[in-house]
Amino acid sequence: MTPMMHLWLLPLLLSIAFGKDLEEKKGPFENTQLDVAEGTPVPYAMHQFQVTHLGVNNFRLSGEGTEDIRISQDGWLYLEKPLDWSQEDHYMLMVEALADEEVVDGPIYVTINVVDVNNNAPYFNQSTYTAVVRENSPTGTPFARMFAFDRDDPETPNAHLSYSLVSQIPNNHQVPLFQVDPHTGEISTTEAGEKMLKAREGIHYGRGEDRSIDALRTKFDDYCQVQNIPYEENPFFTCVEKAELRRRNVDPLEDPDFTLSVRVQDLGGASETALSGNAIMHIVVQQNLWVNPGPITIKEHLKESYPKVIAKVQSNEPNAIYTLVQKERELKFPFQITEDGEIHLTEELDREDKDMYILVVFAVDENEQQADPPMEIQVLVDDVNDNAPVCENMETEFEVQEDEPEGSLIGLLLAHDDDQAGTINSFLTYTILSQIPATSPNAFSIDAASGRIQALRPLQRKNHHVYNLNVRVNDPAYSTECKVVIKVIDVNNETPQFEKTNYGTQSLSEDIPVGHTVLSIKATDADDPNSGSSLIEFHITAGDDEGVFSVQTDGHGVGHVVVSKPLDFESSATYKLQIDARNTEPLMKGLEYGSESTTSITVSLTDVDEAPEFSQDILDVTVPENTTKGSVLLTVEAKDPEGKEIRFTLDGDSQGWLEIDAATGEIKTKGKLDRETLESFEVTVTAFEKENPEKSSERVLSVRLLDVNDNFPKLTEKQSFICVKNAKPVIIKAEDTDSAPFSQPFTFAFAHGKKSPNWELKSVDGSSAALTLRKSPSEDKTFVIPISIKDNAGLGVTQSFEVRVCNCTELGYCYMAPVERNLSYGMGPTIGILAGVLGFCLIVFVIVIKHINKGNKRNLNEDEEEKNPIN
């Protein structure tokens, strides 16, 4: 079948293959974008272009992939070969409609996007990996990583890889000792692996210790001495020797401790159709000598010879160098470390000073590189009983009313012990040693564990009004005695009595200051002096809901009524105060406070002509600087306490920008505001009584202007020069008096918006740019370069910058080479010179004539004097 016959038969073949689906693939002759899955079987009809132009009998296809993609004479775009996303993810084609080989429509452009399908299995970058892990490696800390790749589209789930552990050999305990990060492929130990991984047994060597066969023989003799048998013939030695050499030279590929099978899957491993790849990881477990010996417990005040060895660390690097520091960085650090890793305590410890130390050990190799991670070791100071109990007070005093029932609480005796809390060393017990005066039976008991003192019977003040107890407080090794004084106080069976039940009326001016004493009141109590039953407190219980007044007292029956808040006649002209006297101790049962414990006072205020009061203490306003003239900024509110008419004035406006309505307090703009002239300023607003201006109040009004973008960046200098032989860039600087965000950073560009063949302009910082000469002119020349400079908000204009390109002197300045001057002048200059010469001659002539005339007059006068001598 010829290609031509193939093109004519294609519609028939496509209709048979796709049937009704072909109708959905037809479309107008216009730019089109198609999605086609890779690997689609061919032939595959993608799209048919329907052209409205009459006479179209063929199409022409050009562009990418025309060897795989064809178009039929009736406009069917179809695949002749399957597409492969990994080879090409899209094609750009151009289609033209032809009438007898003449283009009558188009071109149009077709984009074919190759849609990836999951037809590539993931694969590891190597089939076998090896790794080494040490004993006790922390759970989740990676010690190896496996890498896998997928040729599918990385932006789709087809290349979303997930790693998993298939098997672990050996697995004698059926417990996984290793794990793989599903996202990264990193291998780490599990919690079980951290605890259970063990290296092969081997010989331990110290710092700088010889590791030769002879040294191995010496160590063998130390543990297994055999007489008269050569080492080569001793099966035990040869076994140890082989095991040691094998351990030193282990090959993970040939002799691994563990073998892991790891799988990688695409589609995130979440689908049954996911494709997979596998690899092997061989692992050798090495000894980990870098083991934390802590926590270390040391008894305080341990009597030993110091320095004392308390622990030893050993690095995995045989020749490691150790250093020891304290994590808390405190002054006292009684520890040190030797070159062999022995940690020494240098002196006794005291738990009461510090109960725990955290030591940080560093191990580095001979090149000062970290050999092992830093190790933190806890040192706990164990408590010993070296502190006696201590009473909280030298003497503890309690009060109890007489006739309190049995078991009444007297008080709680407080003591403490500086030994470790919660241990037997600080466990305290309490015992009453003596009671003075003694009674039979005793009047008090104490709880041995808490120190709680209770009365064993009702107490009578008439029998004893004071008891003194000696209480012993014990810990298991020490004891101390505490003094307790118990006072039996009178039952509160008397109520306070005022000397007056009414203190009359007190007149006060409303401008009396806070703290002023209105009057003093007095009450007495017949109960036992200096006891809670006789102490008196005064309370204003009525007539003063706002707390304008208060009563100050020392508890001994005298109270001072004082002004606590500013008075205001207009708010309240009269106060009728009720004051109650009360004891600090409750009254005995059945007794209540009566009228004798209450008094009253009337306080009458007199009016004072007060200055107007502002409704606000702080006047503050913020406005944009482009606020129009006549705009209201603020209306100041004030009123006169007596209701008198007030007026307003405004002072301190140095710029003349504001005005105030004298009657309403309305403040308006009367001039153009300019933040660049004055960003903030203060004016004084005065409110005064219209009929009595001396009664006035002032408030300061703070005005802050907000910047608007009313200034564009301007060049600070408009001229410069460039030396041809040393063409350094010229720094162009601009400034803008606006503030952020209407100022810097500036943008610099050539006014025409295009690059220049002779000049280059680059920003240096927010306020400057560098102008660089690309191509030197053939002669000295001055260039005027239009530069557009815009602020951060895009406001700017084009400004001219003049650059002179010239030869320079050694000092770096432009000079002009000397040239011959033509001494001939034109008509204008010649006439000017002649006129100047004639004018000069005329002036000389006039001066000479005047001089001659003066000389003639002088001669005539002399002749007359000779003719008429004076006798």
C-alpha positions, 0 to 999 in steps of 0.5 A: 500500500502506497503512502497516498493510499494510506492517507485516503484509507486512514479515515475509514480505519479510524472510524472502524477503530474508534467509532462514535468517539471520533465525533468528540475529537473534531474541532475548529481550525485554531490553536489547540492543546492536546494531552496524549498518554505515552505508549498509546497504541497506534494508529491513534486519532488525536484531533480533526481540524474542521476548516470553513475555508472552501477549497481546502484539500490538504494540510501541512504539518511541521515542527517537533516530532513529525516523524511520529505524528502525521496529519491526513488530507481531511485534517486528522492529526494522528500518531504513527508511533507511540510516544515516550514521556522519558524521551520528550514530554511535549511537542510543538507543531505548526499546521497550515491548511492548503488548497492545491499546495497554496496556504489558505488558512493558518498557520495554527499551533498545536501543543501535544503534552505527553502524559506520563504513565507508570511504565518505569520501575524504580531502581537503586543506584547500586545493587549492594551496599555496605555499612558499619554501625557501632553498638548502642547507636541511638535509635533513629540516627542514620548510619547509612543511606540507600538511593533509588531513582525513577524515570517517570515524571517526578511531578506525579505519583509515578515517581513518588518513592517509598522505601521499606525493609523486606527482611533482616538476616539473621533475625534469631529473636524475630525482632527488627534491629534496623529500620529504613526511613520510607521517604529518604532511604536512611538506615538506622537502629530501632529501639531494640537494635540500640540495646541488642546489637553486639559486636564480635568479641575482641581484645581491648587496647588502651591509649598508645598500646601496641597492637602487634602479634607480640602484644596479643601474646602478652595479653593471652599470657595474662589471661591464659598462661600455658607452659611449654607450648609454642603459640603456633601449636596452641589451639586456644591462642590460634583461635584467639589470633584468628578471631582478632585478625578477622575482627580487625579486617572484617569485609562487609561483603564477605563476612557481614553481621547482618544482611538487609533486603530493602525494597523501593516502590513507586506510587508511594508504595500505597497501590497494588499496581506499584512497581518496585526495585530491590537492593541488599545492605550488608552491615558490620557491627563494631565495638562501641567503647564510648559508653556513658558511665553515668549517672555516677553517685558520690556521697557528700563529705566523703573522707578519701584521699583526693584526687579519687577515680570515679569513672573511666571513658574510652574512645573508639579512637585508640589515641584520642585526646580527652577534655572535660568541661562543666556544662553549667560553667560555674566557678567550682568544678572539682573534676579532671580527666587524665589522658587515659580517660580516667575521671577524677574527683579532686575534693569533697562535695557538699550536696547543700551547695550543689546536688548534681554536676553535668560533666561533658567529655570531648574526644578528638583525634591527633588532628583535633577532629571529633572522634566521638560525639560529646558525652554528658555524664551526670554526677549525683551527690548523695545526701548524708545527715549532716544538718540539724533541724532549724526553727523558723523563728527564735520564738514562735508566738500564738494567741488563743481565746479563753474557753475554746473547746478541746482540740482547738488549733493553737498553731503550727510550729515551723522547722526545716532541715537542709538535708535532702527533702524526702529522705530519712535525713530530713524527716522531722519529729516534734516532742513537747519537752516542758510546759511553764507553768506546768499543769496536770494534766498538760494543757497542750499536745503536738503532732509528732509528724507535723508540729501541729499544736492543739489545746487539750482543754478549755483555757481560762485567762484568770488561771494563766494568761501565758504558757511557755513550751519547749519543743524538741525537733529531731531528725534521725541524728540531730535535734534542736529546741524551739521556743513557743509562747501561747497567750490566752486572750480575753473573750471578746465580750465587750463591744467598742463604744464611740465617744459621740454617736454624731459628730455633726456637720463638717464644712469643706471647700471642694478644692481641699486637697486629697489627704486632708483630715476632716476630723478625728473620731474616738472609740474605746473597748473594755476588753483586755488591752493589746489583744485582738479583742480590744483592737478597733478598726473603723469602716465607712459603711454608708453614705460614701459609695464612691470611696471619697473618704476613708478612716485611718487608724492605729487600732487603738481607738483613734481614727482620722477621717481623711479625703481619699479622692478629689471633691466635686461640689457639682457631683455631690454637695453633701455626704452623710457618713456612717462609721462602724467600729469593729474588733479584729477578733470575733465577738463571743457567741450571743453578743452583737454590735449595737448602736454604740459602735456606730457614729455619723458625720455630715460633710457639706461642701462649699462651691468654688469657681473652678476652671473649665475641665477638658473631657480628655487628658491627652489630645493627639491627632494624626493626619495625612500631610495632603489634608485639604484646607478647611478640614476638621482635625479635632473638636476639643470638648470642655465644660465649666463645672458651674455651667458657665459659658466658655471659649477656646484659643490656640497658641504655639502654631509657628507655621500658621497651619491651624485655627480654632473656632472659639465657641465650639472648639473645632480645630481646622486647617487653614494652610497647606500642611507639609511633613517635610517642613515639620513632621510633628508639632504641638500647640496649646489649646486653652479653655476659659470662662467667657466672663472670667478669662482668668479661670482657664485650663490648658491642654497640649495638642500633639499633631503628627503628619503622615507622609504622602508621596508628594516628592520625587527623587532628585539628583544630588549632583547633575554633573560629573566626568570620566577619565578615558584612560581610567574609566571608573564608574560614576556614582549617581546619587538621589534623595527624596524628602518623603519617608518610607514607603514613598522614598528608598529604594529608588530604581534607576533606568535610562529614559528610553527604557532600553539598554545603551550600547555606550553606557551601563546603569546598575543600582548600587544601593537604595539611593545610588547607581553606577553609570559605566562607560562601555565604549570610549568616544574618539574625542573629548565629549560631553554627554547629556544622559536622560535618566528615569529615577523612581521611588519605591511607590513608582513616582519619578521623572526623567532627569538629565545627567551631564557626563564629560568624557575627557583626557585627565591630568595626573591629578585626575581632572579634565584638561583642554589641550592648547590650540592656535588662536586666529587673531583676525576679528569680524566686523562687529568686534572691529567696530567695537575696538575703534569706538573704544579707542576714539572714546579714550582719545576724546576723554584725554583731550577734554582733560588736557583742555581743562588743565590748560585753562586752569593754568591761564587763569592762574597767570592772569591773577599773578599779573593783576597782583603785581599791578596793584600792590597792597600798601 
